[in-house]
């Protein structure tokens, strides 16, 4: 330290400034080296202390486990000591019981000797009884063997009877199952018969309604056929009127052409332009009237043609409706025949109602047909009469 502080004989009372200035760089390097060495030593010491700490920690954990084991062993020792005390108590109780038993044994030995003497006296009697019992035993063994043979026979018979009883029980079970199935089938058939009866009653009601409806439809069809015949007659009259109107138009065209040729001739004859208009004026007026009549007749012919086309379309719709009604009538007839056949085959009286879109369609068709009949019976005759009266006859 003296060397580090700069030679050592200087006064310690001087200030720190003098001591710092007296330290050489050599000594500073040595000081740094010594400090580094101290640092390395401290590091190694720290590593050693860490290792020591780990070892101490391991020892502490081992001591903890050992203390736990020691505590467990101490508990076991305490339990063993308690068991030893209990065993000692049991031994004391057994010693006490053995002493009492010895005393009782000594007392009973005297009584036993007296009893032995008595038994020896009775043993001779017992030997005689034993001989007799042996003889009885042999007889009983013979009887037991005979009974065993009888029991074997009885067992065989009982086994055969058990087998027969099992077979009869199985037959009875099968018969009961078949009987239950037959009862179920009878119930189902009875229910089906009731359903068939109800359905046949309903079919009969439906047949009655269908017959009524068929009669009504037949009447409607007859009315429609009458209306169709009237319409055909009216159509024939209209066609004849149209033919007469076409003939009248042709006559008018021929006359107009003749009058035109006459007018051309008159124009060729007339040379004076002042007298020509006055002479041709009646002819021109006649031609004008005939042209107007011709245009009117053509318009009437066109109207008649349109009416005929409309009425032909109505006739086609009527024909389609009649065909549909006839088809529906055929379907109803087939349904009635089938229902009659079903009723005849079932031979039971039933109950069902026919309702639905088919019946609604038939009702709608019948109502539509009635409307058409009213239309052709009331409106068309008036129009045909109006056409007959409103026809313009040509002038001659």
C-alpha positions in Angstrom: 0.0 0.0 0.0 2.9 2.2 0.7 4.1 1.6 -2.8 0.7 2.4 -4.3 0.5 5.6 -2.3 3.8 6.9 -3.6 6.8 5.9 -1.5 5.4 6.2 1.9 7.4 8.6 3.9 5.3 11.6 3.0 3.1 13.1 5.6 -0.4 11.8 5.8 -1.8 15.1 6.8 -1.2 16.6 3.4 -4.2 16.9 1.0 -5.5 14.4 -1.4 -4.3 16.6 -4.3 -0.6 16.0 -3.5 -1.2 12.2 -3.2 -3.1 12.0 -6.5 -0.4 13.9 -8.4 2.4 11.7 -6.9 0.8 8.5 -8.3 2.5 7.5 -11.5 1.0 5.9 -14.5 2.9 2.7 -13.7 1.2 2.4 -10.4 -2.2 3.2 -12.0 -1.7 0.3 -14.5 -0.8 -2.0 -11.6 -3.8 -0.8 -9.8 -6.0 -1.5 -12.8 -4.5 -5.0 -13.2 -5.0 -5.7 -9.5 -8.6 -4.5 -9.7 -9.2 -6.8 -12.7 -7.7 -9.7 -10.8 -9.9 -8.8 -7.9 -12.9 -8.8 -10.3 -12.0 -12.2 -11.7 -11.6 -13.5 -8.2 -14.9 -12.1 -7.2 -16.5 -13.6 -10.3 -14.9 -17.0 -9.4 -16.1 -16.6 -5.9 -19.6 -15.7 -7.0 -19.6 -18.9 -9.2 -18.4 -20.9 -6.3 -21.0 -19.4 -4.0 -23.7 -20.1 -6.6 -22.5 -23.7 -6.7 -22.5 -23.8 -2.9 -26.0 -22.3 -2.9 -27.2 -25.0 -5.3 -25.7 -27.7 -3.2 -27.2 -26.2 -0.1 -30.6 -26.0 -1.9 -30.3 -29.7 -2.9 -29.3 -30.6 0.7 -32.3 -28.6 2.0 -34.7 -30.4 -0.4 -33.2 -33.8 0.6 -33.5 -32.9 4.3 -37.2 -31.9 3.6 -37.9 -35.2 2.0 -36.0 -37.0 4.7 -38.0 -35.1 7.4 -41.2 -36.1 5.6 -40.1 -39.7 5.5 -39.0 -39.5 9.2 -42.4 -38.1 10.1 -44.2 -40.9 8.1 -42.0 -43.5 9.8 -42.7 -41.9 13.2 -46.4 -42.1 12.4 -45.9 -45.8 11.5 -44.0 -46.4 14.7 -46.8 -44.7 16.7 -49.3 -47.0 15.0 -47.1 -50.0 15.7 -46.8 -49.1 19.3 -50.5 -48.7 19.6 -51.0 -52.1 18.0 -48.5 -53.6 20.5 -50.4 -52.1 23.3 -53.6 -53.5 22.0 -51.9 -56.9 21.6 -50.6 -56.7 25.2 -54.1 -56.0 26.4 -55.4 -58.9 24.4 -52.7 -61.2 25.9 -53.6 -60.1 29.4 -57.3 -60.9 28.6 -56.3 -64.3 27.2 -54.2 -65.1 30.3 -57.2 -64.2 32.5 -59.5 -66.4 30.4 -57.0 -69.3 30.4 -56.8 -69.2 34.2 -60.5 -69.2 34.5 -60.7 -72.1 31.9 -58.1 -74.1 33.9 -60.2 -73.7 37.1 -63.3 -74.8 35.2 -61.3 -77.7 33.7 -60.2 -79.0 37.1 -63.8 -78.8 38.3 -65.1 -80.6 35.2 -62.5 -83.3 35.3 -64.0 -84.9 38.4 -67.4 -84.7 36.9 -66.0 -86.2 33.7 -64.5 -89.2 35.5 -67.8 -89.9 37.0 -69.5 -89.6 33.6 -66.9 -91.9 32.0 -67.6 -94.5 34.5 -71.3 -94.1 33.8 -70.6 -94.2 30.0 -68.5 -97.4 30.4 -71.5 -98.9 32.0 -73.7 -97.8 29.2 -71.2 -98.7 26.4 -72.1 -102.4 26.6 -75.7 -101.5 26.1 -74.7 -99.2 23.3 -72.6 -101.9 21.6 -75.6 -104.1 21.6 -77.7 -101.3 20.2 -75.0 -100.6 17.6 -75.1 -104.2 16.3 -78.8 -104.0 16.0 -78.5 -100.6 14.2 -76.0 -102.0 11.8 -78.3 -104.8 10.9 -81.1 -102.2 10.4 -78.6 -100.1 8.4 -77.9 -103.0 6.0 -81.6 -103.6 5.5 -82.1 -99.9 5.0 -79.3 -99.8 2.4 -81.0 -102.6 0.5 -84.3 -100.8 0.6 -82.6 -97.5 -0.5 -81.0 -99.2 -3.5 -84.4 -100.5 -4.5 -85.9 -97.1 -4.0 -83.1 -95.6 -6.1 -83.9 -97.9 -9.0 -87.6 -97.0 -8.6 -86.6 -93.3 -8.5 -84.6 -93.7 -11.7 -87.5 -95.2 -13.5 -89.8 -92.5 -12.1 -87.3 -89.8 -13.2 -87.2 -91.2 -16.8 -91.0 -91.3 -16.9 -91.1 -87.7 -15.5 -88.6 -86.5 -18.1 -90.7 -88.1 -20.9 -93.8 -86.5 -19.4 -92.0 -83.1 -19.1 -91.0 -83.3 -22.8 -94.6 -84.2 -23.8 -95.9 -81.3 -21.6 -93.5 -78.9 -23.3 -94.6 -80.0 -26.7 -98.2 -79.7 -25.8 -97.5 -76.2 -24.3 -95.8 -75.1 -27.5 -98.7 -76.4 -29.5 -101.1 -74.5 -27.3 -99.1 -71.3 -27.7 -99.0 -71.7 -31.4 -102.7 -72.4 -31.4 -103.3 -69.3 -29.3 -101.1 -67.1 -31.5 -103.0 -68.4 -34.6 -106.3 -67.8 -32.8 -105.2 -64.2 -32.0 -104.2 -63.7 -35.6 -107.6 -65.1 -36.7 -109.4 -62.8 -34.4 -107.5 -59.8 -35.7 -108.2 -60.8 -39.2 -111.9 -61.2 -38.4 -111.9 -57.8 -36.8 -110.2 -56.3 -39.9 -112.6 -58.1 -42.2 -115.6 -57.0 -40.2 -114.3 -53.4 -40.3 -113.6 -53.7 -44.0 -117.1 -55.1 -44.5 -118.6 -52.1 -42.6 -116.5 -49.8 -44.7 -117.6 -51.5 -47.9 -121.2 -51.3 -46.7 -120.9 -47.6 -46.0 -119.1 -47.0 -49.3 -121.7 -49.0 -51.2 -124.5 -47.0 -49.6 -122.7 -43.8 -50.6 -122.2 -45.2 -54.1 -125.9 -45.9 -54.3 -126.7 -42.3 -53.2 -124.2 -41.1 -55.8 -125.8 -43.3 -58.4 -129.2 -41.8 -57.7 -127.7 -38.4 -57.9 -125.8 -39.3 -61.1 -129.0 -40.7 -62.6 -130.8 -37.5 -61.8 -128.0 -35.5 -63.1 -127.9 -37.7 -66.2 -131.6 -37.1 -66.8 -131.1 -33.3 -66.4 -128.1 -33.4 -68.7 -130.0 -35.4 -71.3 -132.8 -32.8 -71.2 -130.2 -30.0 -71.5 -128.6 -31.8 -74.4 -131.9 -32.2 -76.2 -132.6 -28.5 -75.6 -129.1 -27.7 -77.0 -129.7 -29.9 -80.0 -133.0 -28.1 -80.6 -131.2 -24.8 -80.3 -128.5 -26.1 -82.6 -131.2 -27.0 -85.2 -132.8 -23.5 -84.9 -129.3 -22.0 -85.2 -128.6 -24.0 -88.4 -132.0 -22.9 -89.9 -131.2 -19.3 -89.0 -127.7 -19.7 -90.5 -129.2 -21.1 -93.7 -131.7 -18.1 -93.9 -128.7 -15.8 -93.4 -126.8 -17.5 -96.1 -129.8 -17.3 -98.5 -130.2 -13.6 -97.6 -126.4 -13.1 -98.3 -126.8 -14.9 -101.6 -129.8 -12.7 -102.6 -127.8 -9.6 -101.5 -124.8 -10.7 -103.6 -127.2 -11.2 -106.6 -128.7 -7.7 -106.0 -125.2 -6.2 -105.8 -124.3 -8.0 -109.1 -127.4 -6.6 -110.7 -126.5 -3.1 -109.5 -123.0 -3.5 -110.9 -124.4 -4.6 -114.3 -126.9 -1.7 -114.4 -124.2 0.8 -113.4 -121.9 -0.5 -116.2 -124.9 -0.2 -118.7 -125.6 3.3 -117.5 -122.0 4.2 -117.8 -121.9 2.9 -121.4 -125.2 4.9 -122.0 -123.6 8.0 -120.5 -120.5 7.6 -122.7 -122.8 7.3 -125.7 -124.7 10.4 -124.7 -121.5 12.3 -124.2 -120.3 11.3 -127.7 -123.7 12.4 -129.1 -123.8 15.8 -127.4 -121.6 18.4 -129.1 -122.8 21.5 -127.4 -121.0 22.0 -124.1 -123.8 24.2 -122.7 -126.6 21.7 -123.3 -124.5 18.6 -122.2 -124.8 19.1 -118.4 -128.5 19.7 -118.5 -129.1 16.5 -120.5 -126.8 14.3 -118.4 -127.8 15.6 -115.0 -130.6 13.0 -114.4 -128.3 10.2 -115.5 -125.5 11.5 -113.2 -127.9 11.7 -110.3 -129.1 8.2 -111.0 -125.6 6.9 -111.1 -124.8 8.7 -107.9 -127.8 7.1 -106.2 -126.9 3.7 -107.5 -123.4 4.1 -106.3 -124.6 5.1 -102.8 -126.9 2.1 -102.8 -124.1 -0.2 -103.9 -121.8 1.1 -101.1 -124.5 0.6 -98.5 -125.2 -2.9 -99.7 -121.5 -3.7 -99.6 -121.3 -2.4 -96.1 -124.3 -4.5 -95.1 -122.8 -7.5 -96.8 -119.6 -7.0 -94.8 -121.6 -6.7 -91.6 -123.5 -9.9 -92.5 -120.2 -11.7 -93.2 -118.8 -10.6 -89.8 -122.0 -11.7 -88.1 -121.8 -15.0 -89.9 -118.2 -15.5 -88.8 -119.1 -14.7 -85.2 -122.1 -17.0 -85.3 -119.9 -19.7 -86.8 -117.4 -19.3 -84.0 -120.3 -19.4 -81.5 -121.5 -22.6 -83.3 -118.0 -24.1 -83.0 -117.9 -23.3 -79.2 -121.4 -24.8 -78.9 -120.3 -27.9 -80.7 -117.2 -28.2 -78.4 -119.5 -27.7 -75.4 -121.8 -30.4 -76.7 -118.9 -32.8 -77.3 -117.7 -32.1 -73.8 -121.1 -32.7 -72.4 -121.5 -35.9 -74.3 -118.1 -37.0 -73.1 -119.1 -36.1 -69.5 -122.3 -38.0 -70.0 -120.4 -41.1 -71.2 -118.1 -40.8 -68.2 -121.1 -40.6 -65.9 -122.6 -43.6 -67.6 -119.4 -45.6 -67.3 -119.1 -44.5 -63.6 -122.7 -45.6 -63.0 -122.1 -48.9 -64.7 -118.9 -49.5 -62.7 -120.6 -48.5 -59.5 -123.6 -50.9 -60.3 -121.1 -53.7 -61.1 -119.2 -53.0 -57.8 -122.5 -53.0 -55.9 -123.6 -56.2 -57.6 -120.3 -57.9 -56.8 -120.2 -56.7 -53.2 -123.9 -57.4 -52.6 -124.0 -54.8 -49.8 -125.9 -51.5 -49.6 -123.4 -48.5 -49.2 -123.2 -44.8 -48.4 -120.9 -42.2 -50.3 -121.3 -38.7 -51.8 -119.8 -37.6 -55.1 -118.4 -34.1 -54.7 -115.5 -32.2 -56.2 -114.3 -30.5 -59.3 -115.9 -32.9 -61.7 -119.4 -32.2 -60.4 -118.7 -28.4 -60.3 -117.5 -28.7 -63.9 -120.6 -30.5 -65.0 -122.8 -27.9 -63.3 -120.8 -25.0 -64.9 -121.1 -26.6 -68.3 -124.9 -27.2 -67.9 -125.4 -23.5 -66.8 -123.2 -22.2 -69.6 -125.2 -24.4 -72.1 -128.5 -23.0 -70.7 -127.2 -19.4 -71.2 -126.2 -20.2 -74.8 -129.7 -21.7 -75.4 -131.3 -18.6 -74.1 -129.0 -16.4 -76.2 -129.8 -18.3 -79.5 -133.5 -18.6 -78.7 -134.1 -14.9 -77.8 -131.4 -12.7 -79.4 -130.5 -14.3 -82.7 -134.1 -14.5 -84.1 -134.6 -10.8 -83.4 -131.3 -10.0 -85.2 -132.3 -12.2 -88.1 -135.7 -10.5 -88.4 -133.9 -7.1 -88.2 -131.6 -8.1 -91.0 -134.5 -9.3 -93.1 -136.4 -6.0 -92.5 -133.3 -3.8 -92.8 -132.1 -5.2 -96.1 -132.1 -2.5 -98.9 -133.9 -3.6 -101.9 -132.4 -2.4 -105.3 -134.3 0.0 -107.4 -135.4 -1.1 -110.7 
